[in-house]
Amino acid sequence: MSDLEKLVRRRMQEEYSKGASAEEIAKVVRDLFNSIDLSEGLDAVAVRTADRR
């Protein structure tokens, strides 16, 4: 499993555990993908998403 897959699954599980609806989880995942700049690599994505919490 790639780092990106792990990150997405973790965020989905976090939102689900908070009681978020399917639509809210989809929005979080969509926002996550929209924030990815693949030129920076996945480590930058993980740091950036951790900072948003």
BAFI-3210 file (N, C-alpha, C; in Angstrom, 3 decimals, decimal comma, padded with zeros to 6 digits):
// residues 53
n [1|2|3|4|5|6|7|8|9|10|11|12|13|14|15|16|17|18|19|20|21|22|23|24|25|26|27|28|29|30|31|32|33|34|35|36|37|38|39|40|41|42|43|44|45|46|47|48|49|50|51|52|53]
n.u [000,858|000,584|002,045|000,285|-002,194|-002,357|-002,469|-004,909|-006,735|-006,375|-007,256|-009,921|-010,839|-010,492|-012,335|-014,697|-014,773|-015,383|-017,959|-018,753|-020,643|-021,135|-020,935|-019,481|-017,073|-016,287|-015,851|-013,638|-011,706|-011,658|-010,732|-008,236|-006,972|-007,046|-005,217|-002,763|000,468|002,210|004,814|006,251|006,418|005,316|005,933|005,839|003,128|002,050|003,048|001,873|-000,877|-001,033|-000,543|-002,904|-004,818]
n.v [-001,175|002,171|005,276|007,381|006,062|005,066|007,449|008,553|006,565|006,702|009,330|009,097|007,211|008,662|010,753|009,267|008,140|010,382|010,662|011,672|012,308|010,438|012,220|014,324|013,038|012,411|014,991|015,773|013,960|014,694|017,348|016,798|015,445|017,536|019,255|018,195|018,413|016,955|017,348|017,938|015,612|012,799|012,984|015,674|016,098|014,600|016,016|018,535|017,961|017,075|019,395|020,785|019,996]
n.w [000,000|-000,851|000,365|-000,015|-000,197|002,413|003,854|002,943|003,750|006,534|007,098|006,287|008,137|010,510|010,174|009,968|012,511|013,962|013,395|010,978|008,010|004,921|002,807|003,963|004,497|001,901|000,959|002,521|001,600|-001,103|-000,858|000,180|-001,979|-003,822|-002,722|-003,170|-004,411|-006,654|-007,456|-005,231|-003,801|-001,763|000,956|001,585|001,288|003,400|005,596|005,180|005,361|007,972|009,333|008,978|010,773]
ca.u [000,000|001,388|001,889|-000,929|-003,330|-002,381|-002,913|-006,332|-007,472|-006,322|-008,139|-011,293|-011,159|-010,616|-013,606|-015,757|-014,847|-016,002|-019,376|-019,002|-021,464|-020,400|-020,662|-018,403|-015,842|-015,932|-015,298|-012,297|-010,831|-011,522|-009,848|-006,895|-006,427|-006,869|-004,079|-001,527|001,359|003,070|006,205|006,897|006,527|004,289|006,300|005,319|001,681|001,790|003,326|000,893|-002,178|-000,929|-000,610|-004,259|-005,720]
ca.v [000,000|003,382|006,278|008,141|005,225|005,038|008,766|008,688|005,653|007,222|010,493|008,616|006,577|009,721|011,434|008,305|007,995|011,604|010,621|012,429|011,648|010,032|013,431|015,060|012,275|012,603|016,341|015,760|013,246|015,538|018,455|016,235|015,248|018,843|019,951|017,475|018,879|015,780|017,741|017,995|014,266|012,468|013,417|017,035|015,976|014,134|017,130|019,597|017,563|016,997|020,771|021,333|019,525]
ca.w [000,000|-000,963|001,426|-000,299|000,202|003,878|004,304|002,644|004,636|007,901|007,186|006,204|009,419|011,508|009,963|010,286|013,966|014,471|013,059|009,755|006,990|003,724|002,029|004,622|004,281|000,491|000,833|003,111|000,667|-002,293|-000,492|000,326|-003,321|-004,462|-002,124|-003,479|-005,471|-006,817|-007,673|-003,924|-003,251|-000,787|002,303|001,743|001,442|004,755|006,528|004,959|005,878|009,425|009,831|008,821|011,831]
c.u [000,906|001,144|000,607|-002,168|-003,470|-002,921|-004,415|-007,154|-007,505|-007,273|-009,602|-011,717|-011,335|-011,963|-014,778|-015,911|-015,449|-017,498|-019,735|-019,842|-020,579|-020,040|-019,519|-017,062|-015,367|-015,316|-013,882|-011,305|-010,599|-010,581|-008,399|-006,244|-006,187|-005,658|-002,739|-000,799|002,390|004,525|006,974|007,119|005,519|004,655|005,785|003,817|001,346|002,003|002,252|-000,457|-002,162|-001,050|-002,028|-005,189|-005,839]
c.v [001,241|004,325|007,085|007,354|005,185|006,349|008,934|007,803|006,174|008,407|010,080|007,989|007,617|010,425|010,531|008,171|009,230|011,639|011,395|011,608|011,268|011,250|014,237|014,354|012,446|013,980|016,407|015,093|014,076|016,711|017,990|016,060|016,573|019,589|019,312|018,137|017,772|016,130|017,797|016,611|014,052|012,873|014,818|017,014|015,580|015,239|018,186|019,206|017,436|018,382|021,329|020,922|020,516]
c.w [000,000|000,218|001,232|000,121|001,724|004,436|004,104|003,583|006,070|008,072|007,131|007,535|010,516|011,394|010,331|011,795|014,633|014,182|011,808|008,780|005,803|002,872|002,632|004,425|002,845|000,284|001,385|002,164|-000,586|-002,008|-000,353|-001,043|-004,028|-003,928|-002,473|-004,642|-005,643|-007,078|-006,356|-003,330|-002,139|000,635|002,581|001,944|002,865|005,770|006,407|005,532|007,397|010,041|009,809|009,946|012,920]
res [m|s|d|l|e|k|l|v|r|r|r|m|q|e|e|y|s|k|g|a|s|a|e|e|i|a|k|v|v|r|d|l|f|n|s|i|d|l|s|e|g|l|d|a|v|a|v|r|t|a|d|r|r]
***
